[in-house]
Amino acid sequence: MVKQLLEEFLLFSPGPVDEVRIFFAPGRVNLMGEHLDYNGGFVLPAAINVGTWCLVRPRKSPGWRIKSRTESLEIIGLSSDILPPKPERGFANYPLGVVAMLRQADIPVPDADCYFAGTIPQGAGLSSSASLEVVTAYALTHLAGLSLDRTVLAKLAQQAENDYVGVPCGLMDQLTVTLGKEQHALLLNMQDLTCRPVPVPMQADWALVIVDSRKPHQLIVSPYRKRREECAAALALLHQQQWPIRYLADIRPDDLPRALAALGDPVLERRVRHIVHEQERTIHASEVLAQGDFTTFGRLMNASHESLRLDYEVTGPELDVLAMAAWSVPGCAGSRMTGAGFGGSTIAWVSRHAIDQFIAEVQAQYESRFGYAPAFLVASLADGVHEVFMTPEEAKSCEY
Ligand code: GLA
């Protein structure tokens, strides 16, 4: 793959091969802790082995020349016209948003030819946007000879998505893409942004299967923004009544009945109940994962899906059918939606000998209901963003 990408890059940007730098950022799944990042809770995501490649070379003329492998459009962004974002620039708004945020933070951004290629299925809810933003930030800062703190990098990438692209996402995705660790999940404390890698002994009997509903989710138009507003409203109500909390995830399980009574609104009650229970599940899940207890983890996943279906109301028929079909397969420890919801993917822990049966059964149930098949990916847990090195001989062989 790398060799082929380098050949393609040299057609797009002819010149000495030793000037070219190659970077890769993964996508992510969230194993537990959904909609907790913007509520100050714990989340338990992991970087996965699909992601975004970015090949760069310093450019002598001004600007950032941007091209993706799958789109014919080639964009040149100049510092004079980078703001505001322009819809006709399509995907290039993500890398250009990163450039804009780096410059706003007074971080030097060298002019460059940038070529992108992605292996994350679009719309699957596996953070293709965060992966694209992070790989751009990492590549351009490394080209400038800088090595930024990974949390700072994640925040700049999130800022590009929030302020430039206009999607109100939290920080979980970008943090996972920067901090990911092979064969580990990450227990992230979204208040102080500390990260504890949790080993996932997957070489044992269990596989992580991602099932893409192929119903795209859309963060801009989806109820995602609405959920954030509801959470802000619930927190404001509790603050009015002097609750000594900074975030909804600070509500202790013992105090939940009192908090629900204080809200006095059935919708806000359901949202807050999800947050408090999901926070408990996430801490519990990180403990059992470290012990390799996938059976208990699976039960927590099922409970999480039900909470997201009934209390947070972000699943929808496609994800419900996928999760429930998974629950009916012997050899599946548990399954839940992952990410924002409203479309995208579910995940499941599946005993390795049951993977074929799992795929056949879930596909049959989904297809009979919706008339098209979902897509399956047996994932492994991967490292965060990094540079990819080729030997000089390998690189030379790509020149023509
Ligand atoms: C999306 C957002 C994240 C997070 C999840 C829900 O993936 O980008 O910040 O809020 O939804 O857990």
Residues whose N, C-alpha, C, O or C-beta is under 5 A from the ligand:
A	BS01	GLA	G33 E34 H35 L36 D37 C169 G170 L171 M172 D173 G339 A340
